[in-house]
Amino acid sequence: MALTTPTLVVLQLTGGNDPLNTIVPYGNPLYYDQRPTVHIPAEQVLPVDQQYGFHPSLAPLKPWWDAGKMAIINGIGYPKPDYSHFRSMDIWYTAQPDTMSSDGWLGKLVRDLDPRADNVLTAVNFGRGLPRALSLAGVPVASVAALDSYGLLTSLASVSQRQAALEVFSWMYDDGWQDQGLPQTPSTPSGVEEAMRYMGQTGLDAQKGADILRTAIDKYSSTTMYPQTAIGQSLRGIAQVKLADLGTRVFYAAHSSFDTHAAQLLVHANLWREIAEAVTAFFADLQAHNAADDVLMLLWSEFGRRVRDNGSGTDHGAGGMAMVLGNAVKGGMYGEYPSLRSNALIEGNLAYNNDFRGTYSTIVERWFQVEAAPIVNGHFEQLAFV
């Protein structure tokens, strides 16, 4: 398959997805021993073989498995698991388990894909805020809550008014007052000056990106019906931007909350139903436009859940699972499914046996043809799903 513009869609399952109730080890009696309440009955599981099967809410995605276009990555995680949502997410965002960092792995990838930052839309996040995975100084990223209302100073209807206001904004943060012969204030440290210039450029980049992104709405025509859910609308926005051919190579979205300490059976089922329906619509949309072959989708979560249920839900765990979907994916199970034997658990949790940086390395090198080591901070075993 000849790829012209390999594109990555990252979907974060925020809160800690339960791998045992996603890819269910229904053929292992230890699963039901450890999960007396929060389990999926064997007769409801969608089997992939005699040992494992999908949660029933994943039914819309099972055709991807049947077609050999879904990779399930078992036992994924990192050494010395951290059970804090924030720290664990930071580790995944930065590929730095041992040190604190603000440089996101996707930010580094975007810098390599567009080293001169010629396109302010090389990366687009759908959601509020900016995931640290995309954060890197000098790398512009558009973060969109709603495509039709995205932008700075949108209350100014006049394009000329908006541009004039943004020029003042940039001038304020770029020592423009000095060029105008205005009274000078005491000098500020060079680091502060650089930060202020960066803020000014960020504002201009954001508005430039917003003006371009809004053109995607008029260019988009589709008969695909997306679910009226937050993740459904985020993936519809991603499809709009992808089909507008704006040069975006990395998309990001998130769905929450997978932090199922209570009422897990209902909550987890609803979350996966929403994801499965949205992802199915997204790829159907791209397929209808002959635009799916260059798209890879990664689904990940910051950690798994504890093996033993608490009677209503499950608590924070360690080893988890991830998925990769796409027409170019070589489907199958990757990594060993973690043992459920008591002597193999770590503090009651599944032991990780598959470093997440190996999955990142696979995507960076085999999909984007970019050197992975500087991005993931080392050399890790790659998988054969691409």
PyMOL commands that set and color helices and strands:
alter all, ss='L'
color gray80, all
select helices_A, chain A and resi 29-34+42-44+56-66+85-94+105-113+132-134+147-149+159-172+176-179+190-213+215-219+230-243+264-288+342-344+356-367+373-376
alter helices_A, ss='H'
color red, helices_A
select strands_A, chain A and resi 7-13+23-24+46-47+53-54+70-77+123-126+142-144+250-255+295-300+320-325+332-334+354-355
alter strands_A, ss='S'
color yellow, strands_A
deselect
rebuild
show_as cartoon
